[in-house]
Amino acid sequence: MAKRDYYEVLGVNKDATEDEIKKSYRKLAMKHHPDRNPDNPKAEEHFKEAKEAYEVLTDANKRAAYDHYGHAGVDPSAAAGAGAGFGGFSDAFGDIFSDIFGGGRSRSTVFRGADLRYNLEIALEDAARGTETRIRIPALEECETCKGTGAKAGSQPTTCPTCSGHGQVRMQQGFFSIQQTCPRCHGTGKIIPNPCQPCSGTGRVKKHKTLSVKIPSGVDEGDRIRLSGEGEAGVNGGPAGDLYVVIHIKPHNVFTRDHNDLHCEMPISFTIAALGGDIEVPTLDGYAKIRVPVETQSGKVFRLRGKGIKGVRSSTHGDLLCHVVVETPVNLTARQKELLQEFEAISGKDAERHNPRAKSWMDKVKEFFDS
C-alpha cells in the first residue's frame, strides 16, 4: 500500500512552519496514542504514521530531501523503525518538549545519502522483451583523498568548541532555555581546521559514473528499477542512497499500449470491407493473417489472443486489438469515378437494403425534428 503524503498525514500545508507541524502532531498523537485507544487496532497505525511524518518534517535535511524526491528521498526503514516503539504516553511528546526546554539530546551527524532519479526512455519492443543498457549519471561520491572525513590528509575533524560536540546550543530567553542548531558547526558537532582540498572539506566530490541497468521484460510506463547504494554518498560515513531508474516508453509508429494489451489501426479498402478477404497485420513477433468477413464496418475490432505483452507481474500475454478503419479512396481516375457513380446509381434504387445504418440514422433525425 502506497504511503500517504506526510503533509497530508499531519494536515498541514507544504510551507508549514516547524511550530505548526509540532502543534498538529501533538493533537494527532494525543488522539491516536495506543495507550488511549487499547481497543482500536487502527489507532496504532495512525500513531506510527503521524510520528514518522513528524520526524521527517521536523528534520531540516530529511524535509528537504522529501520535498525534492518524495518518499524516495528519505529512508523508509529508518523512519518506520523510529516510530515502532511507544513507551509511556508522555514519550510521544519527548522530542517536542526537548526542543523547547533543552532536553540536551544531540542529533546524529551521520546522514544517509540522497536517493537519485534517472528517467530512461526505451522502445516498446525493449519494454516487451527486456534488455540491458548502460547509463551515465552525475552523483556525489565519497572523497577518496579524505575517505569522507572532509579533513586534510594527516589531520582529523575536531570537536566543535562552541557546542562541545552536541551540534546544538542553548539560548536563555527569559524563563525558557531554547535549544538551537550550533551556528559554528551547523549541527555536525565537529569542525575541520584543515579541510581536504579536493572536496573542500565536504567529504564528497562530484563525479560521473556509468552503470549497467537490466530491464526486465514487460516493464510499463512509470515502472521503477531500484539500484541499491548507487545514489549519493552519505555524510560522515553514512550509507549511500539508492538510484531509481524510472521507465518511459517511447511512442511507437504502429502500436499503442494499454497495460498488457496492444492496439493498432488496420486500414482496409472499402472493396475488402464489402466483399471480405485476407490481410496481414503486424505484431511484435512478425506478421499475422486476419480473415475479414464480408460487410465489415469501420470500427470493428479484431482480437488476436496472446499477441500483446506479458507484464512483469503477469503470468500470461495480453492481446493485440486491431481496429478496422475503412479507407476512402483518393486520387481517382476518370474511369474509377465513372464506375463509382454507376455503383451509386444502382445502389440508390434499393438504398435501405444496402445502407441500413444510413436509413436508421435518417429515421432518427426525422423523428428528432418532428417531435
C-alpha atoms as one frame of an Amber mdcrd trajectory, in Angstrom:
protein
   0.000   0.000   0.000   1.437   3.392  -1.024   2.363   5.786   1.752   0.307
   8.917   2.218   1.891  12.304   1.762   3.499  13.382   5.066   1.937  16.845
   4.907  -1.462  15.257   4.333  -0.911  12.914   7.291  -0.297  15.860   9.627
  -2.923  18.051   7.974  -0.558  20.949   7.238   0.485  22.869   4.142   3.854
  22.295   2.475   5.042  25.706   3.661   4.071  24.991   7.271   6.468  26.165
   9.960   8.040  23.762  12.424   5.773  25.081  15.167   2.681  24.378  13.067
   3.928  20.851  12.389   4.564  20.221  16.093   1.168  21.575  17.059  -0.611
  19.350  14.570   1.422  16.326  15.634   0.598  16.859  19.320  -3.121  16.737
  18.543  -2.795  13.578  16.432  -0.503  11.864  18.936  -2.948  12.524  21.754
  -5.864  11.336  19.655  -4.326   8.101  18.328  -1.850   7.016  21.007  -2.375
   3.263  21.720  -2.442   3.882  25.482  -5.626   5.878  24.980  -7.112   3.521
  22.359  -6.493  -0.030  23.622  -9.497  -1.419  21.720  -8.778   0.260  18.392
  -6.055  -1.502  16.318  -6.200   1.264  13.700  -5.099   3.837  16.273  -1.613
   2.331  16.468  -1.243   2.564  12.672  -2.336   6.204  12.668   0.039   6.979
  15.537   3.010   5.392  13.744   2.115   7.214  10.536   1.922  10.589  12.280
   5.169  10.025  14.202   7.022   9.043  11.018   5.759  12.157   9.228   6.689
  14.357  12.209  10.238  13.008  12.445  10.873  13.642   8.740   9.297  17.098
   8.511  10.991  18.448  11.651  14.431  17.391  10.438  15.699  20.077   8.015
  17.803  17.658   5.961  15.140  14.978   5.693  12.438  17.524   4.920  14.498
  18.999   2.087  15.114  15.537   0.656  11.421  14.648   0.986  10.265  17.884
  -0.682  12.606  17.208  -3.604  12.309  13.435  -4.059   9.195  12.419  -2.121
   9.270   9.194  -0.084  12.295   8.018  -2.103  14.301  10.897  -0.609  14.122
   9.589   2.953  14.938   6.234   4.455  11.578   4.466   4.897  13.018   1.658
   7.022  14.695   4.100   9.399  11.553   6.198   9.629   9.421   3.136  10.314
  11.865   1.890  12.937  11.775   5.207  14.733   8.014   5.008  15.059   7.862
   1.398  16.199   8.346   1.865  19.961   5.975   3.730  22.247   6.814   3.525
  25.960   4.550   5.599  28.188   2.061   8.117  26.930   4.366  11.052  27.727
   7.055   9.634  25.376   5.013  10.816  22.414   5.971  14.391  23.290   9.602
  13.826  24.272  11.107  15.227  21.069   8.772  18.218  21.108   9.488  19.399
  24.649  13.200  18.627  24.471  13.492  21.245  21.738  11.645  23.800  23.842
  13.059  23.144  27.307  16.512  21.892  26.357  16.483  18.107  26.556  20.212
  18.020  25.858  19.894  15.462  23.058  22.373  15.856  20.202  21.353  14.979
  16.693  23.247  12.376  14.743  25.931  13.781  12.459  25.773  10.753  10.163
  23.298  11.066   7.304  22.206   8.716   4.583  22.955   9.938   1.075  20.133
  11.261  -1.077  18.297   8.957  -3.454  18.604   9.825  -7.130  16.145   9.527
 -10.029  17.062   8.811 -13.652  14.477   8.972 -16.433  15.173   6.295 -19.046
  13.409   6.165 -22.409  13.213   2.774 -24.104  11.496   1.391 -27.197   8.270
  -0.572 -26.895   9.999  -3.666 -28.235  12.676  -3.448 -25.497   9.982  -2.996
 -22.862   8.217  -6.116 -24.120  11.269  -8.376 -24.425  13.574  -6.902 -21.793
  17.036  -5.522 -22.413  20.205  -4.294 -20.744  21.559  -0.789 -21.174  24.197
   1.492 -19.718  23.548   4.913 -18.236  25.885   7.697 -17.145  24.834   9.754
 -14.156  26.290  12.585 -12.063  26.468  11.935  -8.321  28.190  12.967  -5.124
  30.612  10.239  -4.083  32.829   9.823  -1.055  36.098  11.718  -1.432  38.896
   9.181  -1.921  41.515  11.549  -0.525  39.967  12.064   2.918  37.713   8.963
   2.937  34.687  11.140   3.617  36.033  12.909   6.715  36.488  16.254   4.958
  39.866  16.709   6.720  43.223  17.112   5.037  45.461  14.027   4.995  47.205
  13.613   8.354  44.557  15.603  10.236  41.169  14.851  11.743  37.980  16.805
  12.414  37.917  18.244  15.930  35.104  18.652  18.418  33.277  21.942  17.983
  34.223  24.160  20.957  31.000  26.147  20.720  28.638  23.225  21.341  31.116
  20.700  22.778  30.206  18.248  20.049  26.456  18.222  20.712  25.583  20.027
  17.483  23.205  22.281  19.393  23.493  25.242  21.725  21.143  26.640  24.363
  19.984  30.220  24.486  18.342  31.692  27.554  15.217  33.735  26.799  13.505
  34.832  29.989  12.339  31.752  31.859  12.950  29.490  28.873  16.104  27.749
  27.709  15.822  27.275  23.947  17.953  24.747  22.100  19.124  25.666  18.592
  21.441  24.297  15.919  25.034  25.317  16.556  25.877  28.243  14.236  29.539
  27.242  14.004  29.384  23.544  13.101  25.828  23.680  11.679  24.715  20.745
  13.797  27.557  18.323  12.966  29.295  18.681  16.320  32.682  18.888  14.583
  34.784  21.466  12.793  37.543  20.916  10.239  40.597  23.135  10.892  42.435
  21.758   7.816  39.893  20.958   5.095  40.642  18.476   2.335  41.341  20.359
  -0.912  39.663  18.016  -3.465  36.321  18.102  -1.642  36.717  21.500   0.102
  36.005  19.846   3.436  32.622  18.384   2.483  33.822  14.772   2.345  32.122
  14.287  -1.053  33.063  15.106  -4.638  31.006  15.381  -7.828  31.669  12.586
 -10.290  30.068  10.822 -13.239  29.663   7.086 -13.187  28.459   4.573 -15.753
  26.061   1.866 -14.590  24.566  -1.177 -16.244  20.795  -1.455 -15.908  18.931
  -4.708 -16.512  15.397  -4.017 -17.694  13.036  -6.968 -17.178  10.598  -7.938
 -19.888   7.130  -6.437 -19.579   8.037  -3.157 -17.858   5.498  -0.403 -18.368
   5.402   3.392 -18.306   6.364   4.747 -14.885   7.836   1.480 -13.543  10.886
   1.994 -11.318  14.050  -0.089 -11.154  15.954   0.344  -7.880  19.752   0.197
  -7.856  20.653  -0.106  -4.192  23.551   2.038  -2.983  24.017   3.824  -6.309
  22.674   7.171  -5.121  24.678   9.934  -3.481  27.276   9.076  -0.867  26.303
   9.515   2.771  27.598  12.255   5.041  30.228  11.443   7.683  30.307   7.783
   6.744  26.549   7.373   6.372  25.189   4.823   3.878  24.754   5.800   0.247
  21.295   6.450  -1.137  19.654   4.480  -3.921  19.199   5.202  -7.611  15.697
   4.839  -9.054  15.567   4.356 -12.825  12.105   5.426 -14.000  10.966   3.819
 -17.259   9.359   5.878 -20.034   8.129   4.149 -23.217   8.823   5.952 -26.493
   5.787   6.488 -28.768   5.515   3.699 -31.355   4.688   4.175 -35.028   2.230
   1.269 -35.124   1.166   0.205 -31.638  -0.205   1.875 -28.547  -0.054   0.053
 -25.209  -2.820  -0.338 -22.650  -1.380  -2.341 -19.732  -0.575  -5.704 -21.346
  -2.718  -5.199 -24.457  -1.585  -3.592 -27.695  -3.803  -1.608 -30.063  -3.294
  -0.720 -33.709  -5.350   0.737 -36.560  -5.993  -1.543 -39.511  -6.926   0.427
 -42.665  -8.721  -1.632 -45.328 -10.226  -0.702 -48.675 -13.979  -0.445 -48.964
 -13.834  -3.317 -51.502 -12.334  -5.715 -48.924 -14.716  -4.327 -46.305 -17.684
  -5.154 -48.570 -16.528  -8.429 -50.119 -14.213  -9.766 -47.397 -10.685 -11.063
 -47.769  -7.440 -11.950 -46.035  -4.992  -9.278 -44.817  -1.720  -9.323 -42.896
  -1.260  -7.266 -39.731   1.986  -6.615 -37.832   2.677  -7.998 -34.359   5.760
  -7.742 -32.165   6.726 -11.220 -33.393   6.152 -10.701 -37.125   3.055 -10.731
 -39.327  -0.226 -12.451 -38.598  -3.099 -13.135 -41.005  -6.651 -11.959 -40.373
  -9.718 -13.015 -42.383 -12.011 -10.036 -42.853 -15.642 -11.147 -43.184 -17.970
  -9.644 -45.788 -19.753  -6.386 -44.944 -17.197  -5.377 -42.269 -17.846  -1.898
 -40.936 -15.380   0.747 -39.812 -14.724   0.491 -36.060 -14.910  -3.306 -35.860
 -12.189  -4.732 -33.604 -10.312  -7.957 -34.273  -8.643  -9.519 -31.224  -5.506
 -11.623 -31.615  -5.135 -13.613 -28.408  -1.700 -13.684 -26.810  -0.138 -11.208
 -29.237   0.235  -8.455 -26.648   2.812  -8.107 -23.862   3.480 -10.301 -20.854
   3.712  -7.828 -17.959   6.330  -8.002 -15.224   3.752  -9.244 -12.718   1.613
 -11.205 -15.185   1.610 -14.911 -15.979   0.052 -14.562 -19.442   0.426 -12.361
 -22.503  -2.066  -9.650 -23.327  -3.877  -9.382 -26.673  -3.460  -7.365 -29.851
  -6.606  -5.451 -30.808  -6.810  -4.345 -34.448  -9.293  -1.514 -35.074 -10.743
  -1.500 -38.588 -10.687   1.793 -40.487 -12.428   1.608 -43.871 -10.384   3.907
 -46.079 -11.976   6.201 -48.644 -10.018   6.008 -51.948  -8.234   9.145 -53.148
  -6.686  10.353 -56.427  -9.303   8.552 -58.502  -9.040   8.330 -62.289 -11.901
   9.349 -64.526 -12.784   5.692 -65.138 -12.803   4.918 -61.395 -15.101   7.860
 -60.755 -17.386   6.679 -63.557 -17.612   3.197 -62.056 -18.350   4.592 -58.595
 -21.071   6.827 -59.961 -22.577   3.831 -61.724 -22.344   1.818 -58.498 -24.070
   4.610 -56.570 -26.844   4.820 -59.127 -27.503   1.092 -58.912 -27.300   1.034
 -55.090 -29.598   4.039 -54.780 -32.512   2.042 -56.178 -32.519  -0.099 -53.045
 -30.707   2.167 -50.543 -32.433   0.770 -47.453 -31.131  -2.690 -48.225 -27.542
  -1.674 -48.953 -27.171   1.095 -46.356 -29.221   0.050 -43.293 -27.261   2.232
 -40.882 -27.828   5.333 -43.008 -31.557   4.549 -43.175 -31.720   4.057 -39.386
 -29.806   7.300 -38.800 -32.088   9.292 -41.101 -35.149   7.891 -39.350 -33.750
   9.107 -36.015 -33.027  12.550 -37.457 -36.567  12.811 -38.860 -38.028  11.718
 -35.510 -35.927  14.373 -33.727 -37.212  17.220 -35.893 -40.825  16.003 -35.890
 -41.005  15.748 -32.088
